[in-house]
């Protein structure tokens, strides 16, 4: 592949709902650009971008893949992203590296949730965008409906550049709104044709909208527009490019991916109207001088690059995907990683075509490429030189809130599973492993149930280790409400030295749920010698780890040793420790023991129309709604306190309630007394489990 300078590069991300046709569009583009000799199909599992085994098996994209295309003297880096919400981290990484977006909408399915989310991402990152309506060869596809729906949602900035020509319900050609010309497909060729009469009225409406936008780009154009002057095609295209780059016009086009129709013009429009990186800005910090470093994709500045994604393939190894932010990276350059304070030799530079690395001698500012085997480098790191160390801000990646407990199917695989998951976490920032030592369980966090299921499937197929996913245990706590006064005498006689320890203790709630226990002694007259006090405290320490009620950790207990007795020969530290353990069990159960459950503070963001359903569902989960705050985009943030037990499976239920539009975040807030029915059920379950383990 040739080396391209900054002005000839276009970095374009394909966004849209799952199943809208992003991967087949990328495939059609690759075919037209001459990368493949025949078009692959998603159902056949032979596309350039869906190269993973899981993707081929499930027939949808899971990872973002890069497809560099050479077109009309320019290089288009296509970033094909997954449409399913469980893989939003992949989309966010791709958007952080893109300079423009094509939002793909199925003409059959119309505007979907994924379309709205794609638009919101473009707004957040201020990306120029274009809408491409696919499936136009399908009978009931409606381009007009998509145009109307998008205009109703996002206003007049949407401008159809092409209109379909249909004959006998078949999609046979298109009308170019800018040049006012008709075109038909004849085999692989496009031939000129007359504009059908029934399309003229629609063409005039689209053209008037477009010319209004063009007129607004300058005062001179505005005067000419009102004077009834006509603009030349070159003037319209130049003005449109300015408007597309600043986001005031969003062109709409259409075609059929499978028949490769409309894709040629789309690629032409990408080169003509989308910005090259030199039209975009990016700034980091020079860590040596502590000054702002305006990289701005300037090839003349010191070299710097941002690692936006990592690929850890069991077969092809590790690749750090980079977007060069300034300067020119060359083979065998010494690269300094400011985040890790390490310097490594780059070795060879590549561009990745799906999973196929193609060696290149250099990467110019604004280009997307890959560096192999940078051992310390992770996603989000900045690569630069030691002379001018730069650091760029990290892309915002969604936080995972869905979690399940996992166990190794084969005990001998534990280490291998841990290493495999570590590799997968380097690749996927929305995956997290948490060791919950308190409940003796390891938790796997992801963006949804499907995400976790695919992780388990990948471990089995790619890393040859198997895990079982099941419902996690919730970290309850035990405490007491009343006071108790107990004594316990520990006596053992078995020839030679015996064991003797005798304690009298009071137990009550300390009021401090942050600490397991508070210990004090009020022993008078040496009834229990001082040197046994640490043994008594050690007995308490051991007791609070697993409470007598349901074997959960104990919190908020105040223990006072006020009396007892000892034997000058038979007493020992062990005897006093054992006496304390038994006294604690007895005293705890006599002081009205209760279970405390963890409460999370939850924030659910949903469009207005779903607030009733979501609040009703939260009540079912024993949640307490505290209030609602309106936010931009006609949405509400519902704030609630909810028991952690009520959050299991919430991701799936919220998506089905809100059609995928709802999002949520939570954090642990405090412990509260569990209702009696919850306590009884939990105590019974733990007792049954203990009996089962005893039998085993």
C-alpha positions as CSV (number, residue, x, y, z in Angstrom):
1,X,0.0,0.0,0.0
2,X,1.2,3.5,-0.9
3,X,2.2,6.1,1.8
4,X,-0.3,8.9,1.9
5,X,0.2,12.5,3.2
6,X,-2.3,14.1,5.7
7,X,-4.4,15.9,3.1
8,X,-5.1,12.7,1.2
9,X,-6.4,10.7,4.2
10,X,-10.0,10.3,5.3
11,X,-10.8,8.5,8.6
12,X,-14.4,7.4,8.5
13,X,-16.3,5.4,11.1
14,X,-19.4,3.4,10.1
15,X,-22.1,3.7,12.8
16,X,-25.6,2.4,13.2
17,X,-28.0,-0.1,14.6
18,X,-27.1,-3.8,14.7
19,X,-28.1,-5.4,11.4
20,X,-28.4,-2.1,9.4
21,X,-25.6,-3.2,7.0
22,X,-22.4,-1.6,8.1
23,X,-20.2,-4.7,7.5
24,X,-21.8,-5.4,4.1
25,X,-21.3,-1.7,3.2
26,X,-17.6,-2.0,4.2
27,X,-17.4,-5.2,2.1
28,X,-18.9,-3.4,-1.0
29,X,-16.4,-0.6,-0.5
30,X,-13.5,-3.1,-0.3
31,X,-14.7,-4.8,-3.5
32,X,-15.0,-1.5,-5.4
33,X,-11.6,-0.4,-4.3
34,X,-10.1,-3.6,-5.6
35,X,-9.1,-5.1,-2.3
36,X,-11.2,-8.3,-2.8
37,X,-12.0,-10.0,-6.1
38,X,-15.4,-11.0,-4.9
39,X,-17.8,-9.7,-2.2
40,X,-18.0,-11.7,1.0
41,X,-21.4,-12.0,2.8
42,X,-22.1,-11.7,6.5
43,X,-24.2,-14.9,6.6
44,X,-21.4,-16.8,4.9
45,X,-18.8,-15.6,7.5
46,X,-16.3,-14.5,4.8
47,X,-16.3,-10.7,5.0
48,X,-13.0,-8.7,5.4
49,X,-14.0,-7.1,8.7
50,X,-15.8,-9.9,10.6
51,X,-12.7,-12.1,10.8
52,X,-13.1,-13.3,14.4
53,X,-14.4,-16.9,15.0
54,X,-17.2,-15.6,17.2
55,X,-18.3,-13.0,14.6
56,X,-18.4,-15.7,11.9
57,X,-20.4,-18.0,14.2
58,X,-22.9,-15.4,15.4
59,X,-23.2,-13.4,12.1
60,X,-22.6,-10.0,13.6
61,X,-19.7,-7.7,14.4
62,X,-18.2,-7.9,17.9
63,X,-14.9,-5.9,17.3
64,X,-14.1,-2.8,15.4
65,X,-12.0,-3.5,12.4
66,X,-10.0,-1.2,10.1
67,X,-10.2,-1.4,6.3
68,X,-7.8,1.0,4.5
69,X,-9.0,1.7,0.9
70,X,-7.3,3.6,-1.9
71,X,-9.8,5.6,-3.9
72,X,-9.4,8.5,-6.4
73,X,-5.8,9.3,-5.2
74,X,-6.9,9.3,-1.5
75,X,-6.8,6.8,1.3
76,X,-10.0,6.1,3.2
77,X,-9.6,4.3,6.5
78,X,-12.9,2.6,7.2
79,X,-13.6,1.7,10.8
80,X,-16.4,-0.9,10.8
81,X,-18.0,-0.9,14.3
82,X,-20.4,-3.3,16.0
83,X,-24.1,-2.2,16.3
84,X,-25.0,-4.2,19.4
85,X,-25.0,-2.2,22.6
86,X,-22.9,-4.7,24.5
87,X,-19.9,-3.7,22.4
88,X,-20.3,0.0,22.8
89,X,-16.6,0.2,24.0
90,X,-15.4,-0.8,20.6
91,X,-17.6,1.9,19.0
92,X,-16.2,4.6,21.4
93,X,-12.6,3.6,20.6
94,X,-13.3,3.9,16.9
95,X,-15.1,7.2,17.2
96,X,-12.1,8.6,19.1
97,X,-9.9,7.9,16.1
98,X,-12.3,9.0,13.3
99,X,-12.6,12.4,11.7
100,X,-16.1,11.8,10.2
101,X,-18.9,9.2,10.3
102,X,-21.3,7.5,8.0
103,X,-24.5,6.6,9.8
104,X,-25.9,3.5,8.2
105,X,-29.7,3.1,8.2
106,X,-31.7,0.1,6.8
107,X,-34.3,1.4,4.4
108,X,-36.5,-1.5,5.4
109,X,-36.1,-1.2,9.2
110,X,-35.9,2.7,9.2
111,X,-34.6,4.8,12.1
112,X,-33.8,2.7,15.1
113,X,-32.3,3.1,18.6
114,X,-28.8,2.5,17.2
115,X,-29.3,5.4,14.8
116,X,-30.1,7.7,17.7
117,X,-27.1,6.5,19.6
118,X,-24.8,7.0,16.6
119,X,-26.1,10.6,16.2
120,X,-25.5,11.3,19.9
121,X,-21.9,10.0,19.6
122,X,-21.3,12.2,16.6
123,X,-22.6,15.2,18.5
124,X,-20.4,14.4,21.5
125,X,-17.2,14.1,19.4
126,X,-18.3,16.9,16.9
127,X,-17.9,14.6,14.0
128,X,-19.1,15.6,10.5
129,X,-21.5,12.9,9.3
130,X,-23.4,11.5,6.3
131,X,-26.4,9.2,6.3
132,X,-26.4,6.2,4.0
133,X,-29.7,4.3,3.6
134,X,-29.1,0.6,2.7
135,X,-31.4,-2.2,1.6
136,X,-32.8,-0.1,-1.3
137,X,-33.1,-3.3,-3.4
138,X,-35.7,-4.7,-0.8
139,X,-39.3,-4.3,-1.8
140,X,-40.6,-2.4,1.2
141,X,-37.6,-0.2,1.7
142,X,-38.6,3.5,1.9
143,X,-35.9,6.2,1.4
144,X,-38.6,8.9,1.8
145,X,-39.7,7.6,5.2
146,X,-36.1,7.6,6.5
147,X,-35.6,11.2,5.2
148,X,-38.8,12.4,6.9
149,X,-38.1,10.6,10.2
150,X,-34.5,12.0,10.3
151,X,-35.7,15.5,9.4
152,X,-38.4,15.3,12.1
153,X,-35.8,14.3,14.7
154,X,-32.8,16.4,13.7
155,X,-34.1,19.3,11.7
156,X,-33.4,20.8,8.3
157,X,-29.7,20.1,8.3
158,X,-30.4,16.8,6.6
159,X,-30.0,17.2,2.9
160,X,-30.7,14.3,0.4
161,X,-27.9,14.4,-2.2
162,X,-29.5,11.5,-4.1
163,X,-33.1,10.4,-4.8
164,X,-34.0,6.8,-5.9
165,X,-35.4,6.0,-9.3
166,X,-37.8,3.0,-9.2
167,X,-39.4,1.1,-12.0
168,X,-41.9,-1.8,-11.4
169,X,-41.1,-1.6,-7.7
170,X,-37.4,-2.2,-8.5
171,X,-34.5,0.1,-7.5
172,X,-32.9,0.9,-10.9
173,X,-31.0,4.2,-10.5
174,X,-30.7,7.5,-8.7
175,X,-31.0,11.3,-9.3
176,X,-28.1,13.5,-8.3
177,X,-29.6,16.6,-6.6
178,X,-26.5,18.8,-7.0
179,X,-26.0,18.2,-10.7
180,X,-29.8,17.6,-11.4
181,X,-28.9,14.5,-13.5
182,X,-30.4,11.0,-13.6
183,X,-28.3,7.8,-13.6
184,X,-29.2,4.1,-14.1
185,X,-27.3,0.9,-13.4
186,X,-26.5,-1.3,-16.4
187,X,-24.7,-4.3,-15.1
188,X,-21.6,-2.9,-13.3
189,X,-21.8,0.4,-15.3
190,X,-23.7,3.6,-14.6
191,X,-25.3,5.3,-17.5
192,X,-27.1,8.7,-17.8
193,X,-30.8,8.7,-18.1
194,X,-33.8,11.1,-18.1
195,X,-35.2,12.2,-14.7
196,X,-38.6,10.7,-14.3
197,X,-41.5,13.2,-14.2
198,X,-42.8,11.9,-10.9
199,X,-39.5,12.7,-9.3
200,X,-39.2,16.4,-10.4
201,X,-41.3,17.9,-7.7
202,X,-39.4,16.0,-5.0
203,X,-36.1,17.0,-6.6
204,X,-37.1,20.7,-6.6
205,X,-37.9,20.5,-2.8
206,X,-34.5,18.8,-2.0
207,X,-32.6,21.3,-4.3
208,X,-34.3,24.3,-2.7
209,X,-33.3,23.1,0.8
210,X,-29.7,22.5,-0.4
211,X,-29.4,25.9,-2.0
212,X,-30.7,27.6,1.1
213,X,-27.9,26.0,3.1
214,X,-25.4,27.0,0.4
215,X,-26.6,30.6,0.5
216,X,-26.0,30.8,4.3
217,X,-22.3,30.0,3.9
218,X,-21.5,33.6,2.9
219,X,-23.1,37.1,2.6
220,X,-22.2,37.2,-1.1
221,X,-24.0,33.9,-1.7
222,X,-27.0,35.1,0.3
223,X,-27.3,38.3,-1.9
224,X,-27.0,36.2,-5.1
225,X,-29.6,33.8,-3.8
226,X,-32.1,36.5,-3.1
227,X,-31.3,38.2,-6.4
228,X,-32.4,34.9,-8.1
229,X,-28.9,34.1,-9.3
230,X,-27.9,30.5,-10.0
231,X,-24.9,28.8,-8.4
232,X,-22.5,26.8,-10.5
233,X,-22.0,23.1,-9.6
234,X,-18.4,23.8,-8.4
235,X,-19.7,26.7,-6.1
236,X,-22.4,24.4,-4.7
237,X,-19.9,21.6,-4.0
238,X,-17.3,23.9,-2.4
239,X,-20.0,25.5,-0.1
240,X,-21.4,22.0,0.7
241,X,-18.0,20.8,1.8
242,X,-17.6,23.7,4.2
243,X,-21.1,23.0,5.6
244,X,-20.5,19.3,5.9
245,X,-17.2,19.8,7.7
246,X,-18.8,22.2,10.3
247,X,-21.8,19.9,10.7
248,X,-24.5,22.4,9.4
249,X,-25.3,20.0,6.5
250,X,-25.7,16.2,6.8
251,X,-25.9,14.7,3.3
252,X,-28.2,11.7,2.8
253,X,-27.5,9.1,0.1
254,X,-28.8,5.5,-0.5
255,X,-28.0,2.3,-2.2
256,X,-27.8,-1.5,-2.0
257,X,-24.7,-3.0,-0.4
258,X,-25.3,-6.5,-1.8
259,X,-25.7,-5.2,-5.4
260,X,-22.9,-2.6,-4.8
261,X,-25.3,0.2,-5.9
262,X,-24.8,3.7,-4.7
263,X,-21.5,2.7,-3.0
264,X,-19.3,4.2,-5.7
265,X,-20.9,7.6,-5.3
266,X,-20.7,7.3,-1.5
267,X,-16.9,6.8,-1.7
268,X,-16.6,9.7,-4.1
269,X,-18.6,11.9,-1.6
270,X,-16.4,10.7,1.3
271,X,-13.3,12.0,-0.6
272,X,-15.0,15.2,-1.8
273,X,-16.9,16.4,1.3
274,X,-15.4,14.8,4.4
275,X,-12.4,16.5,6.1
276,X,-8.9,15.2,6.0
277,X,-7.2,15.2,9.5
278,X,-5.5,18.5,8.7
279,X,-9.0,20.1,9.0
280,X,-9.3,18.7,12.6
281,X,-7.7,19.8,15.8
282,X,-6.1,17.8,18.6
283,X,-4.1,19.0,21.6
284,X,-2.0,17.2,24.3
285,X,0.4,18.3,27.0
286,X,4.2,18.4,26.6
287,X,5.2,16.7,29.8
288,X,8.7,18.2,29.8
289,X,7.6,21.9,29.5
290,X,4.1,21.4,30.9
291,X,2.7,23.4,28.0
292,X,-0.2,22.6,25.7
293,X,1.1,20.8,22.6
294,X,-1.2,21.6,19.5
295,X,-0.5,18.5,17.5
296,X,-3.3,19.2,14.9
297,X,-2.1,16.4,12.6
298,X,0.8,18.6,11.5
299,X,3.5,16.4,9.9
300,X,6.2,19.1,10.6
301,X,5.8,18.9,14.4
302,X,7.5,16.3,16.7
303,X,6.0,12.9,16.3
304,X,3.2,11.7,18.5
305,X,0.4,9.1,18.3
306,X,-2.5,7.9,20.3
307,X,-3.2,4.2,20.9
308,X,-6.9,3.9,20.3
309,X,-7.2,0.1,20.3
310,X,-5.3,-3.1,21.1
311,X,-5.6,-6.4,19.3
312,X,-4.4,-9.5,21.2
313,X,-4.9,-12.3,18.7
314,X,-3.8,-15.8,19.8
315,X,-2.5,-16.4,16.3
316,X,-1.1,-13.1,15.0
317,X,0.1,-11.6,18.3
318,X,-0.3,-8.2,19.8
319,X,-0.9,-5.0,17.7
320,X,-1.3,-1.5,19.1
321,X,-3.6,0.4,16.7
322,X,-2.5,4.1,16.5
323,X,-3.7,7.3,15.1
324,X,-0.6,9.5,14.3
325,X,-1.4,13.0,15.8
326,X,1.7,14.8,14.5
327,X,5.0,14.2,12.7
328,X,5.8,11.0,10.7
329,X,6.4,7.6,12.2
330,X,9.0,5.4,10.4
331,X,10.2,1.8,10.6
332,X,12.7,1.2,13.5
333,X,11.9,4.5,15.2
334,X,12.6,4.7,18.9
335,X,9.2,5.3,20.5
336,X,8.7,6.7,24.0
337,X,5.6,5.8,26.0
338,X,5.0,8.7,28.4
339,X,2.2,6.9,30.4
340,X,4.5,3.9,31.2
341,X,7.8,5.8,31.1
342,X,9.3,3.2,28.7
343,X,11.2,3.5,25.4
344,X,10.9,0.7,22.8
345,X,12.0,0.2,19.2
346,X,9.0,0.3,16.9
347,X,10.2,-2.3,14.5
348,X,7.9,-2.7,11.5
349,X,4.9,-0.5,10.9
350,X,1.7,-1.9,9.5
351,X,-1.8,-1.0,8.3
352,X,-4.3,-3.7,9.2
353,X,-6.8,-4.8,6.6
354,X,-9.2,-6.7,8.9
355,X,-6.8,-9.1,10.5
356,X,-4.2,-9.0,7.7
357,X,-1.1,-6.9,8.5
358,X,0.3,-5.0,5.5
359,X,3.8,-3.6,6.0
360,X,4.3,0.2,5.3
361,X,7.6,2.2,5.5
362,X,6.0,5.2,7.3
363,X,2.8,6.6,8.7
364,X,2.0,10.3,8.2
365,X,0.1,12.6,10.7
366,X,-3.6,11.7,10.6
367,X,-3.1,8.2,9.4
368,X,-4.2,5.0,11.2
369,X,-1.8,2.1,11.4
370,X,-0.5,-0.5,13.8
371,X,2.7,-1.2,15.7
372,X,3.4,-4.8,16.7
373,X,4.7,-6.2,20.0
374,X,4.9,-3.1,22.1
375,X,4.9,-5.1,25.4
376,X,4.2,-2.3,27.9
377,X,1.8,-0.2,25.7
378,X,-2.0,-0.3,26.4
379,X,-5.1,1.3,24.9
380,X,-5.2,5.0,25.7
381,X,-1.4,5.5,25.9
382,X,0.5,8.2,24.0
383,X,3.5,7.4,21.9
384,X,6.1,10.1,21.2
385,X,9.8,10.8,21.6
386,X,11.9,11.1,24.7
387,X,13.0,14.6,23.6
388,X,9.4,15.8,23.3
389,X,7.3,13.6,25.6
390,X,3.6,14.2,24.8
391,X,0.4,13.0,26.6
392,X,-3.1,13.1,25.0
393,X,-6.3,12.8,27.0
394,X,-7.8,9.3,27.0
395,X,-11.1,8.5,25.2
396,X,-14.1,8.1,27.4
397,X,-15.1,4.4,27.5
398,X,-18.4,3.2,29.0
399,X,-18.1,1.6,32.5
400,X,-19.4,-2.0,32.8
401,X,-22.2,-2.6,35.4
402,X,-23.4,-6.1,34.5
403,X,-21.6,-8.8,36.4
404,X,-21.7,-12.5,37.0
405,X,-19.7,-14.9,39.1
406,X,-17.4,-17.2,37.2
407,X,-15.7,-20.5,38.1
408,X,-13.2,-22.6,36.3
409,X,-14.7,-25.8,35.1
410,X,-11.4,-27.5,35.6
411,X,-9.5,-26.5,38.7
412,X,-6.1,-26.9,36.9
413,X,-7.1,-24.1,34.4
414,X,-7.4,-21.3,37.0
415,X,-4.0,-19.7,36.1
416,X,-4.6,-20.1,32.4
417,X,-8.0,-18.5,32.7
418,X,-6.6,-15.6,34.6
419,X,-3.9,-15.0,32.0
420,X,-6.4,-15.3,29.1
421,X,-8.8,-12.8,30.7
422,X,-5.9,-10.4,31.3
423,X,-5.2,-10.5,27.5
424,X,-8.9,-10.0,26.7
425,X,-9.1,-7.0,29.2
426,X,-6.1,-5.4,27.4
427,X,-8.1,-5.7,24.2
428,X,-11.6,-4.8,25.6
429,X,-11.7,-1.9,28.1
430,X,-15.3,-2.6,29.0
431,X,-14.4,-6.0,30.5
432,X,-13.3,-6.2,34.2
433,X,-12.4,-9.0,36.6
434,X,-12.9,-8.4,40.3
435,X,-11.8,-10.7,43.1
436,X,-14.4,-10.6,45.8
437,X,-12.5,-12.3,48.6
438,X,-15.2,-11.5,51.2
439,X,-17.7,-13.8,49.4
440,X,-15.0,-16.1,48.0
441,X,-16.0,-15.5,44.4
442,X,-14.5,-14.0,41.3
443,X,-16.7,-11.6,39.3
444,X,-16.7,-10.8,35.6
445,X,-18.0,-7.4,34.6
446,X,-19.2,-6.5,31.1
447,X,-21.7,-4.3,29.2
448,X,-24.5,-6.9,29.2
449,X,-25.3,-10.6,29.4
450,X,-24.4,-11.2,25.8
451,X,-21.0,-9.6,26.2
452,X,-20.2,-12.0,29.1
453,X,-21.6,-15.0,27.2
454,X,-19.3,-14.2,24.3
455,X,-16.3,-13.8,26.6
456,X,-17.0,-17.3,28.0
457,X,-17.3,-18.7,24.4
458,X,-14.1,-17.0,23.3
459,X,-12.2,-18.5,26.3
460,X,-13.4,-21.9,25.2
461,X,-12.8,-21.6,21.5
462,X,-9.6,-19.5,21.3
463,X,-7.9,-20.1,24.6
464,X,-9.1,-23.7,25.2
465,X,-10.3,-23.1,28.8
466,X,-13.8,-23.4,30.1
467,X,-15.7,-21.2,32.7
468,X,-19.1,-21.5,34.2
469,X,-21.1,-18.3,34.7
470,X,-23.7,-18.1,37.4
471,X,-25.6,-15.6,39.7
472,X,-23.2,-13.8,42.1
473,X,-23.5,-13.9,45.8
474,X,-24.4,-10.5,47.4
475,X,-22.3,-9.3,50.2
476,X,-24.7,-9.1,53.1
477,X,-23.6,-8.1,56.6
478,X,-24.7,-9.2,60.1
479,X,-25.2,-7.0,63.2
480,X,-27.2,-6.9,66.4
481,X,-30.0,-4.6,67.6
482,X,-30.2,-5.3,71.3
483,X,-27.9,-6.0,74.3
484,X,-26.9,-9.4,75.7
485,X,-24.9,-10.5,78.7
486,X,-23.3,-14.0,78.5
487,X,-20.6,-16.1,80.0
488,X,-18.8,-19.1,78.7
489,X,-16.4,-21.5,80.4
490,X,-14.0,-23.5,78.2
491,X,-12.7,-26.6,80.0
492,X,-10.8,-29.6,78.7
493,X,-9.0,-32.2,80.6
494,X,-7.1,-34.9,78.8
495,X,-4.2,-36.0,81.1
496,X,-1.3,-33.6,81.8
497,X,-2.1,-29.9,81.3
498,X,-5.8,-29.2,80.8
499,X,-7.4,-26.1,79.1
500,X,-9.3,-23.5,81.1
501,X,-10.7,-20.2,80.0
502,X,-13.7,-18.4,81.5
503,X,-15.2,-15.1,80.2
504,X,-18.2,-12.9,81.1
505,X,-19.0,-10.5,78.3
506,X,-21.6,-7.9,77.2
507,X,-22.5,-7.3,73.6
508,X,-24.4,-4.4,72.0
509,X,-24.6,-2.4,68.8
510,X,-21.6,0.0,68.5
511,X,-23.4,2.3,65.9
512,X,-20.4,2.2,63.6
513,X,-21.1,0.0,60.6
514,X,-17.7,0.8,59.1
515,X,-15.8,-1.4,61.7
516,X,-16.5,-5.0,62.6
517,X,-16.2,-4.6,66.3
518,X,-15.1,-2.4,69.2
519,X,-13.4,-4.2,72.2
520,X,-12.9,-2.9,75.7
521,X,-12.4,-4.5,79.1
522,X,-13.7,-3.6,82.5
523,X,-12.1,-6.5,84.5
524,X,-11.6,-5.7,88.2
525,X,-9.1,-7.3,90.5
526,X,-7.3,-9.5,88.0
527,X,-10.2,-11.9,87.5
528,X,-8.8,-12.4,84.0
529,X,-5.1,-11.5,83.8
530,X,-4.0,-8.8,81.4
531,X,-1.9,-11.1,79.3
532,X,-5.1,-12.9,78.2
533,X,-6.8,-9.8,76.9
534,X,-5.1,-10.1,73.4
535,X,-6.3,-13.7,73.2
536,X,-9.9,-12.5,73.9
537,X,-9.6,-9.9,71.1
538,X,-8.2,-12.6,68.8
539,X,-11.3,-14.7,69.5
540,X,-13.4,-11.7,68.5
541,X,-11.4,-11.1,65.4
542,X,-11.9,-14.7,64.2
543,X,-15.6,-14.6,65.1
544,X,-16.6,-11.5,63.1
545,X,-15.3,-13.0,59.8
546,X,-18.3,-15.4,59.6
547,X,-21.2,-14.4,61.7
548,X,-23.4,-16.9,63.6
549,X,-26.6,-15.9,61.7
550,X,-25.8,-16.7,58.1
551,X,-22.0,-16.8,57.9
552,X,-21.7,-13.2,56.6
553,X,-19.1,-10.8,58.0
554,X,-20.2,-9.0,61.2
555,X,-20.2,-5.2,61.6
556,X,-21.1,-2.7,64.3
557,X,-20.7,-4.9,67.5
558,X,-19.4,-3.5,70.8
559,X,-17.9,-6.2,73.0
560,X,-17.0,-5.7,76.7
561,X,-15.1,-8.2,78.8
562,X,-16.1,-7.4,82.4
563,X,-15.3,-10.6,84.4
564,X,-14.2,-14.2,84.2
565,X,-11.8,-16.5,85.9
566,X,-8.6,-18.4,85.2
567,X,-6.6,-21.4,86.4
568,X,-2.9,-20.8,87.3
569,X,-1.8,-24.0,85.5
570,X,-4.5,-24.9,82.9
571,X,-5.3,-21.4,81.5
572,X,-3.8,-20.5,78.1
573,X,-4.3,-18.0,75.4
574,X,-5.9,-20.7,73.2
575,X,-8.4,-21.5,76.0
576,X,-9.4,-17.8,76.4
577,X,-9.7,-17.4,72.6
578,X,-12.0,-20.5,72.4
579,X,-14.1,-19.2,75.3
580,X,-14.5,-15.9,73.5
581,X,-15.6,-17.5,70.2
582,X,-18.3,-19.4,72.0
583,X,-19.4,-16.4,74.1
584,X,-19.6,-14.4,70.9
585,X,-21.9,-16.9,69.2
586,X,-24.2,-17.1,72.1
587,X,-24.2,-13.3,72.8
588,X,-24.7,-12.4,69.2
589,X,-27.7,-14.7,68.8
590,X,-29.3,-13.4,72.0
591,X,-29.0,-9.7,71.0
592,X,-31.6,-9.8,68.1
593,X,-29.3,-10.5,65.2
594,X,-30.2,-8.9,61.8
595,X,-29.0,-9.1,58.3
596,X,-27.9,-5.9,56.6
597,X,-28.1,-5.7,52.8
598,X,-26.0,-3.5,50.5
599,X,-27.9,-0.5,49.0
600,X,-26.7,1.1,45.8
601,X,-27.5,4.6,44.6
602,X,-28.8,4.2,41.0
603,X,-29.1,6.7,38.2
604,X,-31.2,5.6,35.2
605,X,-31.3,7.9,32.2
606,X,-34.3,7.3,30.0
607,X,-36.4,9.3,27.4
608,X,-39.4,11.0,29.0
609,X,-42.0,8.5,27.7
610,X,-40.4,5.5,29.6
611,X,-40.2,7.1,33.1
612,X,-43.5,5.5,34.3
613,X,-42.5,2.0,33.3
614,X,-39.0,2.3,34.8
615,X,-40.2,3.7,38.1
616,X,-42.8,0.9,38.3
617,X,-40.1,-1.7,37.7
618,X,-37.8,-0.1,40.3
619,X,-40.6,-0.4,42.9
620,X,-40.9,-4.1,42.1
621,X,-37.2,-4.4,42.8
622,X,-37.7,-2.8,46.2
623,X,-36.1,0.4,44.9
624,X,-37.0,3.9,46.4
625,X,-37.2,6.6,43.8
626,X,-35.7,9.8,45.2
627,X,-36.3,12.2,42.4
628,X,-36.1,13.0,38.7
629,X,-33.9,15.5,36.9
630,X,-34.5,16.5,33.2
631,X,-31.4,16.4,31.0
632,X,-30.7,17.4,27.3
633,X,-32.3,15.5,24.5
634,X,-35.8,15.0,26.2
635,X,-34.4,12.6,28.8
636,X,-34.9,12.2,32.5
637,X,-32.4,10.9,35.1
638,X,-34.3,8.9,37.7
639,X,-32.4,8.7,41.0
640,X,-33.1,5.8,43.3
641,X,-31.8,3.7,46.2
642,X,-32.0,0.1,45.4
643,X,-30.8,-3.1,47.1
644,X,-27.9,-4.8,45.2
645,X,-30.0,-7.9,45.0
646,X,-32.5,-6.0,42.8
647,X,-29.8,-5.1,40.2
648,X,-29.3,-8.6,39.0
649,X,-30.5,-8.8,35.3
650,X,-31.4,-5.1,35.3
651,X,-29.4,-4.4,32.1
652,X,-31.5,-6.8,30.0
653,X,-34.8,-5.7,31.6
654,X,-34.1,-1.9,31.2
655,X,-33.2,-2.4,27.5
656,X,-36.4,-4.4,26.8
657,X,-38.5,-1.7,28.7
658,X,-37.0,1.2,26.8
659,X,-36.2,-0.4,23.4
660,X,-32.5,-0.1,24.2
661,X,-32.6,3.7,24.9
662,X,-32.2,3.5,28.7
663,X,-28.8,3.5,30.4
664,X,-27.9,3.2,34.1
665,X,-25.0,3.6,36.5
666,X,-24.8,2.8,40.2
667,X,-22.4,2.8,43.1
668,X,-22.5,1.2,46.5
669,X,-24.0,3.7,49.0
670,X,-24.5,2.0,52.4
671,X,-25.9,-1.0,54.4
672,X,-29.5,-1.1,55.6
673,X,-31.5,-3.7,57.5
674,X,-32.9,-6.3,55.2
675,X,-36.7,-6.9,55.4
676,X,-37.6,-10.0,57.5
677,X,-38.7,-12.1,54.4
678,X,-35.4,-11.5,52.7
679,X,-33.5,-12.3,56.0
680,X,-35.4,-15.5,56.5
681,X,-34.8,-16.7,52.9
682,X,-31.1,-15.9,53.1
683,X,-30.6,-17.6,56.5
684,X,-32.4,-20.7,55.3
685,X,-30.4,-20.8,52.0
686,X,-27.1,-20.5,53.9
687,X,-28.1,-23.2,56.4
688,X,-29.0,-25.5,53.5
689,X,-25.7,-24.8,51.9
690,X,-23.8,-25.4,55.1
691,X,-25.6,-28.8,55.6
692,X,-24.8,-29.7,51.9
693,X,-21.1,-28.9,52.5
694,X,-21.1,-30.9,55.7
695,X,-22.5,-33.9,53.9
696,X,-20.0,-33.6,51.1
